Amino acid sequence: MNTTVQDPGQALLTITQRPPAVFVEGQGSWLVDESGRRYLDLVQGWAVNSLGHSPALVAQALAAQAQRLVNPGPAFYNRPMLDLAARLVEASCFSRVFLASSGAEANEGAVKLARRWGQKMRGGAHEIVGFDGGFHGRTLAMMAASGKPGWGTLYPPMPTGFAKARFNDLRSVEAALTPASVAVMIELVQGEAGINIADPGFVRELRALTHERGLLLIVDEVQTGIGRCGAAFAHELYDIKPDVMTLGKGLGGGVPLAALLCTERLNCFEPGDQGGTYCGNPLMAAVGLAVVNEVCREDFLAQVRARAQQLSTGLQALVQAHGLVGERGVGLLRALELPSARAEAVVAAARGLQPHGLLLNAPRPTLLRLMPALNIGEDEVALALQLLDRALHAALHDATESSPAHPQPRLLPC
């Protein structure tokens, strides 16, 4: 056995550039690597860890369920599957639930459901209208459905039947519709595109347009659902009721779990049309039920909104202090826009801060994305803002500030 490997990921297929740190432990908002170095984490697995790292609630749900039943197979009912589905129906405006393992899988299911309904109710209508900048997953069909530049031609031949409209532009939606259109699919907050927020007037007009044309409105809430935006689901903030919703990421609190929800009239799959080996397995469903019961309480959501306001106010102070373009977001899904393409430099500077690092995400060269745990504390938000202040100074103003000799951070209002 080779014990002198320098690259910790040498045995892995290369799919991204990772920093050399190897994480071995996490608790709440903090991660620890093999050297014992601590990092305040504002990425949280890309908005996955809704209750932070290794929450007791998730660990207890896993341990208790693992001792009873892990996976009887998708052809049978199990109690956590039924309870989670019922809880999601209770918390939402939907009547039916399909449990899956990832957001991409849930979004694939939504497209399949819309097309099945189109076959039965709209003479074979099948086209899905999405939006420039949209992101729905990494399967071939979801890459075709997404509006990420270049993805439509990356793995030819790509699946067809996906049109694109401009975000927040109703006329472009109307122009994209054809007699073969069956649904419009939208993220109310485009996460991967840089926290682009749908205009409330546009969303209301889009819902009215889909009603008028007899089309389905599919809301992808893989990133925005389960408390991330300060409400159980982001579409509640727009006062609309979609026909279909997809969930993922925060639904499992760190474990692979997703869901497709629809109204009763769309319960049109035939047996065998949809499924999956792990879909609705009791181990993941038990965790999901515990997470939903915790996050969807009004007192919990009130705290999400309070921390979101604190974070937003602090980011606005950083905008003024560093001459940035601005900050935006909904709830605890926020972005900080830089005046130049230095986002990756800020991420690196933040990660290298002493005595502990700060983890950030840069989905665009000029933009930082922040997705902290929904239960992050007031003191942790304050500390994160102090660390981010230092990282911005190091990356934007001088090259030495992230060194171990850096003085105590300047305190900003937060």
C-alpha positions in Angstrom: 0.0 0.0 0.0 1.3 3.4 -1.0 1.6 5.6 2.2 3.5 8.5 0.6 0.6 10.0 -1.5 0.9 13.8 -1.3 -2.4 14.7 -2.9 -5.2 13.5 -0.6 -7.6 13.2 -3.6 -5.3 11.2 -5.8 -7.7 8.3 -5.9 -10.7 10.4 -6.7 -12.0 11.3 -10.2 -11.2 14.9 -10.8 -14.4 16.9 -10.8 -13.4 20.1 -9.1 -10.5 21.9 -7.5 -10.5 21.4 -3.7 -8.2 23.0 -1.1 -5.8 20.5 0.6 -7.6 20.5 4.0 -9.2 17.2 4.9 -12.2 17.7 7.3 -12.7 15.1 10.0 -15.2 16.7 12.4 -17.9 19.3 12.5 -20.2 20.8 15.1 -22.8 23.5 14.5 -21.3 26.3 12.4 -17.7 24.9 12.8 -15.6 22.4 10.8 -12.2 20.9 12.0 -9.6 19.5 9.6 -7.0 16.8 10.3 -4.5 19.3 11.7 -7.0 20.5 14.3 -7.6 23.8 12.5 -11.1 25.2 12.9 -13.2 27.0 10.3 -16.4 29.0 10.7 -18.5 27.6 7.9 -20.8 29.9 5.9 -21.2 27.3 3.1 -22.7 24.4 5.0 -22.5 21.9 2.2 -24.1 24.4 -0.2 -27.1 25.2 2.0 -27.5 21.5 2.9 -26.8 21.5 6.7 -29.9 23.4 7.8 -29.1 22.7 11.4 -25.3 22.9 11.1 -22.8 20.1 11.3 -23.6 16.9 13.1 -26.7 18.2 15.0 -27.9 16.0 17.8 -31.3 15.9 16.3 -30.0 14.3 13.0 -27.7 11.9 14.8 -30.4 10.7 17.1 -32.9 10.2 14.3 -30.3 8.2 12.3 -29.3 6.1 15.3 -32.8 5.3 16.4 -34.0 4.4 12.9 -30.9 2.4 12.0 -31.6 0.1 14.8 -35.2 -0.6 13.6 -35.3 -0.5 9.8 -32.9 0.8 7.1 -34.5 0.0 3.8 -37.3 -2.5 3.1 -37.3 -1.4 -0.5 -39.4 1.1 -2.5 -42.2 -1.4 -3.2 -43.4 -1.3 0.4 -44.6 1.3 2.8 -42.6 2.2 5.8 -43.6 4.4 8.7 -41.1 7.3 8.3 -41.9 7.6 4.6 -45.6 7.9 5.4 -45.0 10.3 8.3 -42.7 12.6 6.4 -45.0 12.8 3.4 -47.9 13.6 5.6 -45.9 16.3 7.4 -44.9 17.9 4.1 -48.5 17.9 3.0 -49.5 19.5 6.3 -46.9 22.2 6.0 -47.6 23.1 2.3 -50.3 23.6 -0.2 -49.7 20.3 -1.9 -51.5 16.9 -1.6 -49.0 14.3 -2.9 -45.3 13.6 -2.2 -42.6 11.6 -3.9 -39.4 11.2 -1.9 -36.0 11.1 -3.6 -32.3 11.4 -2.8 -31.2 14.6 -4.5 -32.5 17.8 -5.9 -31.6 16.8 -9.4 -33.6 13.6 -9.0 -36.6 15.6 -7.6 -36.4 18.0 -10.6 -36.2 15.1 -13.0 -39.3 13.7 -11.4 -41.1 17.1 -11.8 -40.3 17.2 -15.5 -41.4 13.6 -15.9 -44.6 14.3 -14.0 -45.4 17.4 -16.1 -44.8 15.4 -19.4 -46.9 12.5 -18.2 -49.7 15.0 -17.4 -49.2 16.7 -20.7 -49.6 13.3 -22.4 -52.9 12.6 -20.6 -54.4 16.1 -20.4 -52.8 18.3 -23.1 -52.5 16.2 -26.2 -48.8 15.3 -25.7 -47.5 18.8 -24.7 -44.1 18.3 -23.3 -41.9 21.4 -23.5 -40.6 23.0 -20.3 -39.8 26.7 -20.2 -37.0 27.6 -17.9 -34.9 30.7 -17.4 -31.4 32.0 -18.2 -29.3 31.6 -15.1 -31.5 28.8 -13.7 -29.8 25.7 -12.2 -31.8 22.5 -11.7 -29.1 19.8 -11.3 -26.3 17.9 -13.1 -28.1 15.0 -14.8 -28.3 15.4 -18.6 -31.9 16.5 -18.6 -31.5 18.9 -15.8 -28.4 20.4 -17.5 -30.6 21.0 -20.5 -33.3 22.5 -18.4 -30.8 24.8 -16.6 -29.8 28.2 -18.0 -26.2 28.0 -17.0 -24.0 29.2 -20.0 -22.5 26.4 -22.0 -24.4 23.6 -20.3 -26.7 23.1 -23.2 -23.9 21.8 -25.4 -21.5 20.2 -22.9 -22.5 16.6 -23.5 -24.1 16.3 -26.9 -26.5 15.1 -27.9 -28.5 16.8 -25.1 -32.1 16.0 -24.2 -34.5 18.3 -26.0 -37.8 20.0 -25.1 -36.4 22.8 -22.9 -36.9 26.4 -23.9 -35.4 29.4 -22.1 -36.9 32.8 -21.1 -35.2 35.8 -19.5 -35.6 36.0 -15.7 -38.1 38.6 -14.5 -39.3 39.2 -18.1 -42.9 38.1 -18.7 -42.8 38.9 -22.4 -39.9 36.6 -23.0 -41.9 33.8 -21.2 -44.8 34.5 -23.6 -42.4 34.4 -26.6 -41.0 31.1 -25.4 -44.4 29.4 -25.2 -45.6 27.1 -28.0 -48.5 24.8 -28.4 -46.2 22.0 -27.1 -45.5 23.8 -23.8 -46.7 22.1 -20.7 -44.9 23.9 -17.8 -42.8 26.7 -16.6 -40.0 25.9 -14.2 -38.4 28.6 -12.0 -36.1 29.2 -9.0 -37.6 32.1 -7.1 -34.0 32.8 -6.0 -31.4 31.7 -8.5 -28.6 30.5 -6.2 -25.9 29.4 -8.6 -26.4 32.4 -10.8 -25.6 34.7 -7.9 -28.6 35.1 -5.7 -30.8 36.6 -8.4 -34.2 37.3 -6.8 -37.5 37.0 -8.7 -39.5 40.2 -8.7 -42.8 39.7 -6.8 -44.8 41.4 -9.6 -43.2 39.1 -12.2 -44.0 36.0 -10.1 -47.6 37.0 -9.7 -48.0 37.7 -13.4 -46.2 34.4 -14.2 -48.7 32.5 -12.0 -51.6 34.3 -13.7 -50.1 33.5 -17.2 -49.7 29.8 -16.5 -53.3 29.6 -15.1 -54.6 31.4 -18.2 -52.7 29.1 -20.6 -53.4 25.9 -18.7 -49.8 25.3 -17.9 -48.1 24.0 -14.8 -45.9 26.2 -12.6 -43.0 24.2 -11.2 -41.1 25.9 -8.4 -37.6 24.6 -7.7 -37.1 25.1 -4.0 -34.2 22.7 -3.7 -32.0 25.6 -2.2 -34.7 28.0 -1.0 -37.1 25.6 0.8 -37.2 24.4 4.4 -36.6 27.7 6.1 -33.7 29.0 4.1 -35.5 32.2 3.1 -37.2 32.8 6.5 -40.4 31.0 5.6 -41.0 27.3 5.3 -41.0 27.7 1.5 -39.9 30.7 -0.5 -43.1 30.8 -2.6 -45.0 31.7 0.5 -43.2 35.1 0.4 -44.7 35.7 -3.0 -48.2 34.7 -2.0 -48.6 32.2 -4.8 -49.5 28.5 -4.9 -47.5 26.5 -7.5 -48.7 23.3 -9.1 -45.4 21.5 -8.3 -42.5 22.1 -5.9 -39.2 20.3 -5.5 -37.2 20.2 -2.3 -33.7 19.0 -1.5 -30.5 20.2 0.3 -31.8 21.5 3.7 -34.7 18.9 3.8 -32.3 16.2 4.9 -30.2 18.4 7.2 -27.0 16.9 5.7 -28.2 13.5 4.5 -29.3 12.7 0.9 -33.0 13.5 0.8 -35.2 15.3 -1.6 -38.9 15.6 -2.4 -41.3 16.2 -5.3 -44.7 17.7 -4.2 -47.7 18.3 -6.4 -51.5 19.0 -6.2 -54.0 16.2 -6.4 -54.9 16.7 -10.0 -51.3 15.9 -11.0 -51.2 12.6 -9.3 -51.0 10.9 -12.7 -48.0 8.6 -12.8 -48.8 5.0 -13.7 -47.2 2.2 -11.6 -43.7 1.8 -12.9 -43.4 5.3 -14.3 -41.3 6.7 -11.4 -39.3 5.2 -8.6 -35.8 4.6 -7.3 -34.0 2.0 -5.1 -33.5 4.4 -2.2 -36.6 6.6 -2.7 -38.5 7.0 0.6 -36.1 4.8 2.5 -36.9 5.0 6.3 -33.4 6.0 7.4 -33.4 9.2 5.4 -37.1 9.9 5.9 -36.7 9.7 9.6 -34.1 12.4 9.5 -36.2 14.5 7.1 -39.2 14.3 9.5 -37.0 15.5 12.4 -35.6 18.4 10.4 -39.0 19.6 9.1 -40.5 19.4 12.6 -37.7 21.6 13.9 -37.2 24.1 11.1 -40.9 24.7 10.2 -41.8 26.0 13.7 -42.7 29.7 13.6 -40.3 30.5 16.5 -37.4 28.8 14.6 -38.3 30.7 11.5 -38.4 34.0 13.4 -34.8 33.4 14.5 -33.8 32.7 10.9 -35.3 36.1 10.0 -33.5 37.8 12.9 -30.1 36.4 12.0 -30.8 37.2 8.3 -31.4 40.9 9.3 -28.2 40.9 11.4 -26.2 39.4 8.5 -27.6 41.7 5.9 -26.9 44.8 8.1 -23.4 43.7 8.7 -22.8 43.0 5.0 -24.1 46.5 4.1 -21.5 47.9 6.5 -18.8 45.9 4.7 -20.1 47.3 1.4 -19.5 50.8 2.7 -16.2 50.0 4.4 -14.6 48.4 1.3 -16.3 50.2 -1.6 -18.2 47.1 -2.7 -21.1 47.0 -5.2 -23.7 45.8 -2.8 -25.4 42.9 -0.9 -28.6 41.1 -1.6 -30.5 38.0 -0.7 -33.5 36.5 1.1 -33.3 35.1 4.6 -30.0 33.3 5.1 -29.2 33.0 1.4 -27.2 36.1 0.7 -24.7 37.5 -1.7 -21.9 40.1 -1.6 -21.0 41.7 -4.9 -17.5 42.9 -5.4 -16.3 45.6 -7.8 -13.8 43.3 -9.5 -13.2 39.6 -10.2 -11.6 38.9 -6.8 -14.1 36.6 -5.3 -11.9 33.5 -5.4 -9.1 35.5 -3.8 -11.4 36.5 -1.0 -12.4 32.9 -0.5 -8.8 31.9 -0.3 -7.9 34.7 2.1 -10.8 33.8 4.4 -9.9 30.2 4.5 -6.3 31.1 5.5 -7.1 33.5 8.3 -5.6 32.9 11.7 -6.2 31.6 14.3 -9.2 30.0 12.4 -10.5 30.2 8.9 -13.8 31.3 7.4 -15.5 29.2 4.6 -17.2 31.1 1.8 -18.4 30.3 -1.7 -17.8 32.2 -5.0 -20.4 31.1 -7.6 -19.3 34.1 -9.8 -15.9 35.9 -10.2 -17.3 39.0 -8.6 -19.7 37.5 -6.1 -19.6 35.7 -2.7 -22.5 33.5 -1.6 -23.3 33.0 2.1 -25.4 30.0 3.2 -24.9 29.6 7.0 -26.7 27.1 9.2 -30.2 28.2 9.9 -29.6 28.1 13.6 -26.3 30.0 13.5 -25.9 32.1 16.7 -25.8 35.9 17.0 -22.2 35.8 18.2 -21.2 33.6 15.3 -22.7 36.0 12.8 -20.8 38.8 14.4 -17.6 36.8 14.3 -18.2 35.8 10.6 -18.6 39.5 9.7 -15.3 40.3 11.5 -13.5 37.6 9.7 -15.0 38.5 6.3 -13.9 42.1 6.9 -10.3 40.8 7.3 -10.5 38.6 4.2 -11.9 41.5 2.1 -9.0 43.7 3.3 -6.5 41.1 2.5 -7.8 40.2 -1.0 -8.8 43.7 -2.1 -6.4 46.0 -0.4 -3.1 44.3 0.6 -1.6 40.8 0.3 -0.3 40.4 3.8 -3.4 40.8 6.0 -4.3 37.1 6.1 -0.9 36.1 7.5 -0.5 34.8 11.1 0.9 38.2 12.1 -2.3 40.0 11.3 -3.5 42.3 14.1 -6.9 42.0 15.8 -9.8 42.5 13.4 -11.6 45.8 13.2 -15.1 45.7 14.6 -17.9 46.6 12.3 -21.6 47.2 13.3 -23.6 44.0 12.8 
